Structures are given as C-alpha cells and as structure tokens.
C-alpha cells in the first residue's frame, strides 16, 4: 500500500483533514457564493433562495487554488443545490441551473466525488473548532453550515465528525497490522488491535450521544429531506433523477477519449443525457467504518442472502427477511438496498434498463463486500479514501492470519500469545457489532418510528401550498394520504383511501417528502421534462408499479432499511472466531451448521 499521506489520510486526524476546513473562500471572486451562504437559511425560509440563485453569476471553478478551497466550494454547492432542488414548502425542482450544476460537477470531478451531498461534505469538511488549540470532540466543535439552521442538525453532523475523530488512529493502525503480520511481529499486532478495539469503544460512546441533542422528529422531518439525492425519487417528481443544466452536453468515448459531435441527437435525447441519478448523503459513505469491514474481512452479501461453503457447490441461503418483498416482486425495483438504477438514465436505452449504478470493473481479488448498496457508497467517498479501501482489499491479511491461528487452535498448536490475538480480533469485531446494534436502534427511532407516527403538522414542513383551483374533494383526498403514511399503515385505511381517491392524475400530488409517504402518484408531473422524456422513450419503463394487494406504489419509511442494517450487523458478528475448540468450528463462513452450534462460548460470541 501507499503511505497514509498519499491516500489523503492524516496519522493524527484520520479521514478528517489535517487542518480544520476553511471557513470562507477568501478570494473576492467567490463573494457571490459566500454571500449566499451568509443568508442561506434565511433565504430558504423566506422562499427567496431559488430566485436569488437564478441571479447568481456563473463562476469559474478554476479560480480555486487549493484542495481546501475545492472542499469549501463543494460544501457551498451541496448546500445551495440541495436547497434549490427540495426547497421549503415548494415543489421539488427537476432541474438544477447551470450556475450551480456546472461548477459543482467540475469540483466534484476534481475531488473524485459525485455532484451530490455526501458524508465528506457535511461531516469531514463542515466543522470548526471553538478553541483552535483544543481537541476534535463534541465539547469543542461547531458546524460551518446546515440546511435547517437547527442545533439538531449541527449535532447530527458533529456526532459523526467526532466519531471520525475517535477513530482517527485506526487507518494507520490497520496499515501497521498488515505490516506486523507480514513481519511476524506479534507484539506490534497486539498493540495495533488494542488501539483499534479501544477506538471502536470510543466511537460507540460517541454514537450513543446522538440522542442527547438531535431530536428524532426534527431529524426525520426537517433535516433528512435535504440530504436526499435523486435516485429512486419518482414520487418526488424526479423519476429520472435531476437535470444538470449545461453539464456533459457532449458524448465522451472511452475508446477514443474524445468528445463526439452530438448535433445528430434529437432534443429529447439531449435532454435525457443531462439527467443524473445519485444517492443522497449518508454515513454509509464513511470510509472509516468501511475500513474496519475491509480490515477484518467482514463479508457483506446481497440483502436476504447468506452464502455457505458447506457443500461442494456454493449455496446461497435465503435469509428470513419477513418484511422484505420477494425479489421478483415489482416493488423490489424500488428497494434501494437491492436495486441500483443506473446513474445516467440515458444508459438504460442501450442496456435495456439493467442496473449499472454499482458496476465497477471486476477486481483481481475476491471482494469481501458483495453488497451492492455498500459498494455503491464508495463512489460517494473522496477518491483517495476510496483508493485506500480498494488497496486495502488486496493487502488485508488480518482475517487470513486469524483463520491460520484458528487452524492452530484446532490442532492444539496455538500459543497463549496467539490465542490472545484471536481474542483481540474478536473484541474488535464485537465492538463493531455493538456499533451496528446501536445504529439499528437509532435508525428505528429516528426513521422507522417517525415514519409510522407521521408529522405533527399535516405537511411535516414539506407541504406545497394548496393550489388555488384545488377542489374540496381534492383536499379531502390529500388528508388520507398523510394519515395512511403516518398511522400504523393499516391496510384497511389504505383501501378506504384508495376508494376515496381513484388512481388518476387528479389525485393529490405527493404532499409529503417522498421518503415519508405511501404514494399513489406516478410521480411524473404533467408538462414536466420527465413527462416529455418518458413519452419519447417508453422503453425507460417509467410507468408506475402498483402493488395489487395494497394498491400503493411502495412503502418506504424504513421497511427496506431494517433488514439491510440487521444483516450487516449479523454479518459482523458472524466473523468472530470461536475460541472454545470442543468440537467447534469457526463461527465464520462455516455454513448453516455453524449457526446452530450450541457451545456456551459460541453463544456468547454470537451475542
Ligand atoms: C440519526 C442518526 C443516523 C441515522 C438516522 C442513520 C441512518 C442510516 C440509514 C437509513 C442507513 C442505510 C443506508 C442509507 O439509506 O443511507 C445507514 C447506514 C449506515 N450508517 Fe447511519 N444513521 C445515523 C447515524 C450514523 C452515524 C453517526 C454513523 C457513523 C459513521 C453511521 C454509519 C452508517 C453506516 C456505516 C451505514 C452502512 C450500513 C452498515 O455499515 O452497517 N450512521 N444509516
């Protein structure tokens, strides 16, 4: 592997930048952006943000000089662009104007990111130290920017920043582990694993503090909506993603590395080529947590699958994910944890709609991470951090080494020191599993419960103003949409709603933020660019899928996320190595019989 610095990782601050992020772009050329940031929350609240953005000049990103400036500019454009798209009490915009889209796209390219908000922008590059000499911890941190202007949002980011700080020694310790295993340096390895285990314990302490100052209601209804991207967002009126005006107006060929003439393309084809679909910001894009998985060889599989090596031919066991739909169900297409649409909808014309969102060249080694969603998250990590993970995949030797020690354990040739190393490895996995336990609890409280309960006020802060010509019948049809979302989603209530509200274009537009609703609308607004594109290219298959049983297009709000997160947690625990050798195998990868293993130690380890 390269040195830490070459991966843009600091031995002191880890994936956080070595020096705190810039608070402003000092070059007066960028004053229009910084001025927008000064008034950002106020403009959004006053409903003036979009108009003001339309008046902003197109700035040239090449005037940015340092990587720190690029990062600051990226954060500004994440703030402005997501607020522009989602608005406040406004209909989502399907188009991002060129004065945001063009520089954002170029700056993202420079940083090796996608032009969409990501963990790096709001967590790694969005903090300030209150006491510049003090530590990067929750007692000394504040944010540079938030969408909602709330302390809850600051806390949400800062807890995650503090987690990155608590784990800051780990990227270096992981590299040392690899080297110490190569050199047979047990003492060094023991020290590294101890550092990682203790850091993980600190990380868990910080994660637990999320509850202190981030209210789940505020998170779900006021913060999360702005972090959404434009993948699987048909209900928000973005079935094809977002139009990045002025971006990639030409066709680039990988073979010739040249831009081809596009004058032969029709207007519709050119429009289609400007759409991009990107996932939104999520701590699933944290390179730190991903690094633990890679280092310890945690195997992540497609949701609902658990391979076994117990038979001569590899088998895949379907896990009992009671709340998930069967893979053949049309609803499954909207499950972002299983199905990844292509980033460029235009590609679907050539690939007959096959998923290319997570496609990366086949690596020369066996990936431990076969979960498409988790892998796709890597393209939202800064390029050099992604490189660290990719290189670590080839270099990681901790798990193979532990498997070797396990075989010594079985033959009785293991030394006490080696036994301690297995114990430490298990302790690290245990802490990572505890992290995922706590995280599952958080998601259940901050997302699933909130979606079930519904907003305190009917629109949850994301209603669109009632249209003047709306009839009383229309508005009464709206209310059940809200209550069906917010209640315990009783099928009876939904059916009633379906009777009251026939599935026609007169049905109320989605008045809630899309990730919170059970939707009955195809999500293509009359007269919108996507309506035009979908009529020109019916092969894109934008027709809605209605579940014949419930009559709704899909239920989000947590139904898909929990099986994914619980599986990820269980996969972590599955990697522990059973130290009791009385007829035991490794708890890892040993097929179904391992899961019915009955020893007390094994039971403890599994917990
Ligand atoms: C209010 C707090 C949080 C909520 C509501 C939340 C929610 C979620 C959700 C919904 C996912 C599924 C992926 C997605 O749809 O984006 C996810 C995944 C993930 N989150 Fe969080 N998250 C929270 C805090 C954190 C923090 C502080 C971290 C620390 C870095 C974190 C790390 C992860 C990771 C690593 C994943 C990928 C799944 C895995 O590795 O098991 N999350 N989170």
Boltz pocket constraint, residues with backbone or C-beta under 6 A from the ligand:
constraints:
  - pocket:
      binder: B
      contacts: [[A, 156], [A, 159], [A, 160], [A, 163], [A, 207], [A, 210], [A, 214], [A, 219], [A, 281], [A, 282], [A, 283], [A, 284], [A, 285], [A, 286], [A, 289], [A, 290], [A, 436], [A, 439], [A, 442], [A, 443], [A, 446], [A, 447], [A, 561], [A, 564], [A, 565], [A, 568], [A, 569]]
      max_distance: 6.0
